[in-house]
Amino acid sequence: LVVACAFLTWMVRDMRRVIAADDECFTGVDCAFPPFNPLRKVRFASVFGIDKRRWEKKGIAVVHYKDGAGKRRAVYVDDYKYAGSEKILERCEQTLEAKKKAKTEA
């Protein structure tokens, strides 16, 4: 009964979650233990890597970024659960390309 209640609570919480983006940041799912993974705001400018190994099969990508303190962190971008994730991932890729271009020109 306890496990069933915990699972129901997790499902209700997960159903109400939305990831979104604006001009400067997006919301991603923190790479913590699955029932306890909160949403995190990530600035596009802080993104330094993307792991797309599971994107084709499962629609999951891991975006690596640095938080305000400079610590390396990661968030999930899940196209299966959250509509619009593909556009967020494209924007992250564009940001990485712009950084690489600026680095080679400098």
Secondary structure, DSSP 4 states (H G I P E B T S, - for coil): -HHHHHHHHHHHHHHT----B-SSEEEEEESS-GGG--EEEEEGGGEEEEE-TTHHHH-EEEEEEE-TTS-EEEEEEETTTSTTHHHHHHHHHHHHHHHHHHHHH-
